[in-house]
Amino acid sequence: MSPLTPVIGPEAIEARVRGLAREIDAHYRGEPLVCVCVLKGAFMFFADLVRHLQCGPELDFIRLASYGGGTSSTGKVRFMHDVETSLEGKHVLVVDDIVDSGRSMEYLLNILSRRGTLSVKLCALLDKFERREVELKVDFPGFPLKEGFVVGYGMDYGEHYRELPGVFEVKP
């Protein structure tokens, strides 16, 4: 196991999740909304976020793969599981753990926007905007993150560390 350095504590995450829920509620109040969790990494963030939403969204899940077992994206996105809810005539909010290069999210947002949606927006716990390789905006960002490979709060390294309550950098 590699040493872990704390980056964001559970209290800071909880406060930001509540703030994001307020922003999302204000934006979508009275509108048909489907929140789509990107599995597996975003499951903890998604669960906490939707518990605080008052706008009554539908919930669904999607799974993409681009990392394999390593610490950087392979550049090839694989669709592992698609949503089961019809998105036609609804706003879609994709909820992800971290946006880095933006390639996976660009791919996903383009696919979802072609399904008759009213809009497709992105919420991410962590935004590594300085590493962006494509033009992509995180509409509801949690925390900016400049560098480092992080785990915890649903995010993993080789399927380990997801259970940690905060975000930690893995140091070799």
C-alpha positions as CSV (number, residue, x, y, z in Angstrom):
1,M,0.0,0.0,0.0
2,S,1.2,3.5,-0.9
3,P,1.3,6.3,1.7
4,L,-1.7,8.6,1.6
5,T,-1.7,12.4,2.1
6,P,-5.0,14.1,3.1
7,V,-6.2,16.5,0.5
8,I,-9.9,17.2,1.4
9,G,-11.5,16.2,4.7
10,P,-15.0,14.8,5.3
11,E,-16.3,18.0,6.8
12,A,-15.2,20.1,3.8
13,I,-16.8,17.6,1.4
14,E,-20.1,17.6,3.4
15,A,-20.2,21.4,3.3
16,R,-19.5,21.6,-0.4
17,V,-22.0,18.9,-1.2
18,R,-24.7,20.8,0.6
19,G,-23.7,24.0,-1.3
20,L,-23.8,22.2,-4.7
21,A,-27.3,20.8,-3.9
22,R,-28.5,24.3,-3.2
23,E,-27.0,25.5,-6.5
24,I,-28.5,22.6,-8.4
25,D,-32.0,23.1,-6.8
26,A,-32.0,26.8,-7.7
27,H,-31.1,26.0,-11.3
28,Y,-33.5,23.1,-11.9
29,R,-36.5,23.9,-9.6
30,G,-39.7,22.9,-11.3
31,E,-37.9,21.3,-14.3
32,P,-37.8,17.6,-15.2
33,L,-34.3,16.4,-14.1
34,V,-32.5,13.1,-14.4
35,C,-29.3,12.9,-12.3
36,V,-26.9,10.3,-13.8
37,C,-24.2,8.9,-11.6
38,V,-20.9,7.9,-13.3
39,L,-20.0,4.5,-11.7
40,K,-18.0,3.5,-9.8
41,G,-16.1,6.5,-8.6
42,A,-18.9,8.9,-8.1
43,F,-21.2,6.7,-6.1
44,M,-20.5,8.2,-2.7
45,F,-20.6,11.8,-3.9
46,F,-23.8,11.0,-5.9
47,A,-25.6,9.4,-2.9
48,D,-24.7,12.4,-0.6
49,L,-25.6,15.0,-3.2
50,V,-29.0,13.6,-4.2
51,R,-30.0,13.2,-0.5
52,H,-29.7,17.0,-0.3
53,L,-31.6,17.8,-3.5
54,Q,-35.1,19.2,-3.1
55,C,-36.0,19.3,-6.9
56,G,-37.2,15.7,-7.1
57,P,-34.9,14.3,-9.7
58,E,-35.0,10.9,-11.3
59,L,-31.8,8.9,-10.7
60,D,-29.9,6.6,-13.0
61,F,-26.4,5.2,-13.5
62,I,-23.9,4.9,-16.3
63,R,-20.5,3.3,-16.4
64,L,-17.5,4.2,-18.6
65,A,-14.0,2.9,-18.5
66,S,-10.9,4.7,-19.6
67,Y,-8.4,4.0,-16.8
68,G,-8.0,0.3,-16.7
69,G,-5.9,-0.5,-13.6
70,G,-3.5,2.4,-13.8
71,T,-3.3,6.0,-12.7
72,S,-3.8,7.7,-16.0
73,S,-6.4,7.5,-18.7
74,T,-5.8,5.1,-21.6
75,G,-7.4,7.6,-23.9
76,K,-10.0,5.0,-25.1
77,V,-13.4,5.3,-23.6
78,R,-15.5,2.1,-23.2
79,F,-19.3,2.2,-22.5
80,M,-19.8,-0.5,-19.8
81,H,-23.4,0.3,-18.7
82,D,-26.0,2.7,-20.2
83,V,-28.8,4.6,-18.4
84,E,-32.2,2.8,-18.3
85,T,-34.3,6.0,-17.9
86,S,-35.6,7.8,-21.0
87,L,-33.8,11.2,-21.2
88,E,-36.1,12.7,-23.9
89,G,-37.6,16.0,-22.9
90,K,-35.7,16.2,-19.6
91,H,-32.7,18.0,-18.3
92,V,-29.7,15.7,-17.5
93,L,-27.1,16.3,-14.8
94,V,-24.1,14.0,-15.1
95,V,-22.5,13.5,-11.7
96,D,-18.9,12.4,-11.7
97,D,-16.1,12.1,-9.2
98,I,-13.3,13.8,-11.1
99,V,-12.8,15.5,-14.5
100,D,-9.2,15.5,-15.7
101,S,-8.4,15.5,-19.4
102,G,-12.2,15.8,-20.1
103,R,-12.1,13.2,-22.9
104,S,-14.5,10.7,-21.2
105,M,-16.9,13.4,-20.2
106,E,-16.8,15.0,-23.7
107,Y,-17.7,11.6,-25.1
108,L,-20.5,11.0,-22.6
109,L,-22.0,14.5,-22.8
110,N,-22.1,14.3,-26.6
111,I,-23.9,11.0,-26.6
112,L,-26.4,12.1,-24.0
113,S,-27.1,15.4,-25.7
114,R,-28.2,13.5,-28.8
115,R,-31.0,11.7,-26.9
116,G,-33.6,14.5,-27.1
117,T,-32.6,16.1,-23.8
118,L,-33.5,19.6,-22.9
119,S,-30.0,20.2,-21.6
120,V,-27.0,18.2,-20.4
121,K,-24.8,19.6,-17.6
122,L,-21.9,18.3,-15.5
123,C,-21.3,18.2,-11.8
124,A,-18.0,16.9,-10.5
125,L,-16.5,16.6,-7.0
126,L,-13.0,17.4,-8.3
127,D,-12.1,19.6,-11.3
128,K,-8.6,19.2,-12.6
129,F,-9.2,22.0,-15.2
130,E,-5.5,22.6,-15.7
131,R,-5.1,19.2,-17.2
132,R,-8.0,19.6,-19.7
133,E,-7.2,18.3,-23.2
134,V,-10.6,19.3,-24.6
135,E,-12.8,22.3,-24.1
136,L,-15.2,21.2,-21.4
137,K,-16.9,23.1,-18.6
138,V,-17.8,21.6,-15.2
139,D,-21.1,23.4,-14.6
140,F,-21.3,22.5,-10.9
141,P,-17.7,22.0,-9.6
142,G,-16.9,20.8,-6.1
143,F,-13.2,21.5,-5.6
144,P,-10.4,22.5,-8.0
145,L,-7.5,20.1,-7.9
146,K,-4.2,20.9,-9.7
147,E,-2.3,17.7,-9.6
148,G,-1.8,14.3,-8.0
149,F,-3.6,11.0,-8.1
150,V,-6.3,10.9,-5.5
151,V,-8.4,8.2,-3.9
152,G,-11.2,8.0,-1.3
153,Y,-14.8,9.1,-1.1
154,G,-15.6,6.5,-3.9
155,M,-12.4,7.0,-5.9
156,D,-10.0,4.1,-6.1
157,Y,-6.6,2.8,-7.1
158,G,-6.9,-0.8,-8.2
159,E,-10.4,-1.1,-6.5
160,H,-8.9,-0.1,-3.1
161,Y,-9.4,3.0,-1.0
162,R,-13.0,3.8,-2.1
163,E,-14.3,3.5,1.5
164,L,-12.2,6.4,2.9
165,P,-14.3,9.3,4.0
166,G,-12.1,12.0,2.6
167,V,-9.9,12.6,-0.5
168,F,-6.3,11.5,-0.3
169,E,-3.3,11.8,-2.6
170,V,-1.5,8.5,-3.3
171,K,2.2,9.1,-2.9
172,P,4.6,6.5,-4.4
